[in-house]
Amino acid sequence: MNTYIFIPPVRKPTGGITVFCQIASILARQGKNVRLVLREAGSWMPPLEADDPEPILWDELSLSKDDLWLVPEGWVNSLAPGLNAGAKCIVYCQNWAYLFSSLPAGVSWQNLPVSFLAVSDPVEWFMQQTLGKKSPILRPGIDTRIFYPPKCMDDGPLRIAYMPRKNKALVAQIKSIFEARNPNCDIRWVEIAGMDAQGVAQTLRASHIFLVSGFPEGCPLPPLEALASGCIPVGFSGFGGWDYMRQLDGAIFKPWWPLREVEWSGNGFWSADADVLDAALNLEKAINLWREGGQNLQSALAAGQKTVQSYTLEVQAQAVSDIWDKFN
């Protein structure tokens, strides 16, 4: 069975395409036949490693009924080559918010001969509720050779890192609320933007708290990278983040949807999406946790490290192997 993976035409880096390329790299290392298929020449892709499969262009694609055609959930029209060839069509849903975003009028997922992968337990549950189907879960992985905790933290003001790319206006609101309530609080805000993975990791390792502003999300990677780097995360889950997010004592929000059993305890202070007041209050709780130190802080940091062990590249690779073995 040959696997062909569709890469949408984008110009800027995206986590979703990075995951698709990771899957291709994993399959190639496992000795499986796999190709990446670019819709347009010049589309953004992460740098290829030496053993990664070379991409082909859309016009060069020729599928058969024995092939597997993997596409993202927001690009329904990209299913056409697989459907026309009678190939095994798999839709990998990496964000529940886009599952229905590109369906043409009169077309439903139930009427298409496709199977699904889900990126997280919340996304899989969402798909059960909306499509009535159970799907395998393929979680992303982070590189723990890049994202790891510091040996010790430098003295000085507490540092709050954040990424303004998603919901920038809400970040500004949270900062304004926090500063209005704490006008004399000696902290440093650290913006993460325009950095490569090494730069992000170094910034997170030098920070105490990571303010999470992104939503909606399927299984957000920045909070995982922050946990791996020794931060206490605060903020929004995007819904999909509840695959791994669990509340520390003192946090108020409780998800109304089911949460899977996990091996770790509370790893952050999580708010309902867009609840800027609760997020600002949770920032205060995270700051107090760092200032008080002791066993509560150590337990929270240890829970973060325990969380990350279920989201390593090695765990991801094993999941890919198990799922593709069932596809054969």
C-alpha positions in Angstrom: 0.0 0.0 0.0 1.4 3.4 -1.0 0.5 6.4 1.1 0.1 9.8 -0.5 -0.3 12.9 1.8 -1.8 16.1 0.5 0.0 19.3 1.4 -2.3 22.4 1.0 -1.1 25.6 -0.7 0.1 27.9 2.2 2.8 30.5 2.3 3.4 30.7 6.1 4.5 28.0 8.6 1.6 26.0 10.1 1.7 23.3 12.8 -0.8 21.2 10.9 1.4 20.8 7.8 4.4 20.2 10.0 2.5 17.2 11.5 1.6 15.9 8.0 5.3 16.0 7.1 6.2 14.3 10.4 3.9 11.5 9.5 5.5 11.1 6.1 9.0 11.1 7.7 7.9 8.5 10.2 6.4 6.2 7.5 9.5 6.5 5.4 11.7 5.5 8.3 9.5 2.6 9.0 10.1 1.3 5.4 6.7 2.2 4.0 6.1 3.8 0.6 5.0 7.4 1.1 4.9 10.6 -0.9 4.0 14.2 -0.1 1.8 15.8 -2.7 2.0 19.6 -3.2 -1.0 21.4 -4.6 1.2 24.2 -5.7 4.9 24.5 -6.3 6.4 26.8 -3.7 4.0 26.0 -0.9 5.5 26.1 2.5 6.9 23.0 4.0 9.3 22.4 6.9 12.8 21.6 5.8 13.2 18.0 4.7 15.6 15.6 6.4 18.0 13.4 4.5 15.7 10.3 4.4 12.4 12.2 3.9 10.4 11.4 0.8 10.7 14.0 -2.0 7.4 15.7 -2.7 5.6 15.5 -6.0 3.2 18.0 -7.6 -0.5 17.6 -7.8 -0.4 17.1 -11.6 2.0 14.2 -11.1 -0.3 12.3 -8.8 -1.7 9.0 -10.0 -3.6 7.0 -7.4 -4.9 3.5 -7.6 -7.5 1.6 -5.5 -4.7 0.0 -3.4 -3.3 3.4 -2.3 -4.1 5.5 0.8 -4.9 9.2 0.3 -4.5 11.3 3.4 -5.9 14.9 3.5 -6.7 17.6 6.1 -10.2 18.2 7.3 -10.5 21.7 5.8 -9.8 20.7 2.2 -12.7 18.6 1.1 -12.1 19.2 -2.6 -8.6 17.6 -2.2 -10.4 14.2 -1.8 -11.3 14.1 -5.5 -8.2 12.2 -6.8 -8.7 9.5 -4.1 -12.4 9.2 -4.6 -12.1 9.0 -8.4 -9.4 6.3 -8.1 -11.3 4.3 -5.4 -8.4 4.7 -3.1 -8.7 4.5 0.7 -9.4 8.1 1.7 -8.5 9.3 5.2 -9.4 12.7 6.6 -7.1 13.7 9.4 -9.1 16.1 11.6 -6.5 18.4 13.4 -9.0 21.0 14.3 -12.7 20.4 15.1 -13.6 23.9 14.1 -12.7 23.2 10.4 -14.5 19.9 10.1 -17.5 21.4 8.4 -15.9 24.5 7.0 -15.3 23.5 3.4 -18.1 21.1 2.7 -19.9 22.0 -0.6 -23.6 22.6 -0.5 -25.5 19.4 -0.5 -22.5 17.3 0.6 -22.2 15.6 4.0 -19.4 13.7 5.5 -21.8 10.8 6.1 -22.3 10.5 2.3 -18.6 10.4 1.4 -16.7 7.1 1.4 -14.0 8.3 3.8 -12.5 7.3 7.1 -11.2 9.6 9.8 -8.3 10.2 12.1 -8.6 12.5 15.1 -5.8 14.5 16.6 -7.0 14.3 20.2 -9.6 12.8 22.4 -11.8 15.9 22.5 -11.7 16.1 18.7 -12.6 12.4 18.4 -15.5 13.0 20.9 -16.7 16.0 18.9 -16.7 13.8 15.7 -18.6 11.1 17.5 -21.3 13.7 18.5 -21.5 15.2 15.0 -20.8 12.3 12.6 -21.7 9.3 14.8 -18.4 7.7 14.0 -15.5 6.5 16.2 -12.0 7.2 14.8 -8.4 6.3 15.7 -6.5 9.1 17.5 -3.1 10.2 16.2 -1.7 12.8 18.6 1.2 15.1 17.6 4.6 14.9 19.1 7.2 17.5 20.2 10.9 17.2 20.1 12.1 16.9 23.7 15.7 17.3 22.5 14.8 21.0 21.8 12.1 21.5 24.4 13.3 20.6 27.9 13.4 22.3 31.3 16.2 24.6 32.5 18.7 23.3 35.1 17.9 26.4 37.2 16.0 29.6 36.8 17.8 33.0 36.9 17.0 35.4 39.7 15.0 38.4 38.9 11.4 39.3 38.0 9.0 36.6 36.9 8.8 36.3 33.1 5.4 35.7 31.3 5.9 34.5 27.7 3.1 34.7 25.2 2.5 34.3 21.4 0.5 37.2 20.0 -0.2 35.5 16.7 -3.5 34.1 17.9 -6.2 36.3 19.5 -3.9 39.2 19.9 -6.7 41.5 21.2 -7.5 39.1 24.0 -3.9 39.0 25.0 -4.0 42.8 25.3 -7.1 42.6 27.4 -5.6 40.0 29.8 -2.5 42.1 30.2 -4.6 45.3 30.8 -6.8 43.5 33.4 -3.8 42.0 35.2 -1.9 45.4 35.3 -5.0 47.2 36.5 -5.3 44.8 39.4 -1.6 44.6 40.1 -0.1 48.0 39.2 3.1 47.4 41.2 3.7 43.8 40.2 7.3 43.3 39.1 7.1 41.0 36.1 8.3 40.9 32.5 6.2 40.2 29.5 8.1 38.3 26.8 6.7 38.2 23.3 7.4 35.1 21.2 7.2 35.9 17.5 9.4 35.3 14.4 11.5 32.7 16.2 12.6 29.3 15.0 12.0 26.3 17.3 15.4 26.8 19.0 14.5 30.4 19.8 11.1 29.5 21.1 12.6 26.8 23.3 15.2 29.1 24.7 12.6 31.8 25.5 10.3 29.3 27.2 13.2 27.9 29.3 13.9 31.4 30.5 10.3 32.1 31.4 8.2 31.1 34.4 4.7 31.3 32.9 3.3 30.8 29.4 0.1 32.7 28.6 -2.0 30.5 26.2 -4.2 32.6 23.9 -5.1 30.3 21.0 -8.5 28.9 20.2 -10.1 27.0 18.7 -7.5 24.2 18.7 -7.4 20.5 18.0 -4.4 19.5 20.2 -2.3 22.7 20.7 1.5 22.2 20.7 2.7 25.5 22.2 1.3 24.7 25.7 3.0 21.3 25.5 6.3 22.9 24.5 5.9 25.3 27.4 5.3 22.4 29.8 8.3 20.6 28.5 10.4 23.8 29.0 9.4 24.1 32.7 6.7 26.8 32.5 3.4 26.9 34.3 0.8 27.5 31.5 -2.2 29.8 32.0 -5.0 30.4 29.5 -7.3 28.9 27.0 -7.6 25.3 25.8 -9.2 25.7 22.4 -11.3 22.7 23.5 -8.8 20.2 22.0 -6.2 21.0 24.6 -8.2 19.1 27.2 -6.6 16.0 25.7 -3.8 16.8 28.2 -4.8 19.9 30.1 -5.7 19.3 33.7 -6.5 21.9 36.4 -4.2 22.9 39.2 -5.8 23.5 42.6 -7.4 27.0 42.6 -8.6 27.0 39.0 -12.3 27.5 38.6 -13.4 26.4 35.1 -14.6 22.8 34.7 -15.2 21.3 31.2 -18.7 19.9 30.7 -17.5 17.3 28.2 -15.9 14.0 29.2 -12.1 13.9 29.9 -10.1 10.8 29.5 -8.1 9.2 32.3 -4.5 10.4 32.3 -1.4 9.5 34.4 -0.7 13.1 35.4 -2.3 15.6 37.8 -2.9 19.3 37.4 -0.5 21.0 35.0 -1.8 24.5 34.5 -4.5 27.1 35.3 -7.0 26.8 32.4 -9.9 29.2 31.6 -12.9 28.9 29.3 -12.0 30.2 25.9 -12.2 34.0 25.7 -12.8 34.4 29.4 -10.2 37.2 29.8 -11.0 38.0 33.4 -10.6 34.4 34.6 -7.3 34.2 32.6 -6.0 37.3 34.3 -7.0 35.9 37.7 -5.3 32.6 36.8 -2.1 34.6 36.0 -2.1 35.8 39.6 -2.5 32.3 40.8 0.5 31.1 38.7 2.6 34.0 39.9 1.8 33.2 43.6 2.6 29.5 42.9 6.1 30.5 41.7 6.6 33.0 44.6 5.5 30.5 47.2 7.6 27.7 45.7 7.8 24.5 47.7 6.1 21.3 47.1 3.1 22.7 45.3 5.3 24.3 42.6 7.4 21.2 42.3 4.4 19.0 41.9 3.0 21.2 39.2 6.3 21.2 37.3 6.6 17.5 37.7 3.0 17.0 36.3 4.1 19.0 33.3 7.1 16.8 32.6 4.8 13.7 33.1 2.4 15.1 30.6 5.0 15.6 27.9 6.1 12.0 28.1 2.9 11.0 26.3 3.6 13.5 23.5 7.1 12.7 22.4 8.2 12.0 18.8 8.7 8.4 19.8 5.2 8.0 21.1 3.9 9.7 17.9 5.9 7.3 15.7 4.6 4.2 17.5 1.0 5.5 17.1 1.6 6.0 13.3 3.0 2.4 13.1 0.0 0.9 14.9 -2.6 2.8 12.9 -1.0 2.2 9.5 -0.7 -1.5 10.3 -4.5 -1.6 10.7 -5.0 0.3 7.5 -3.2 -2.5 5.5 
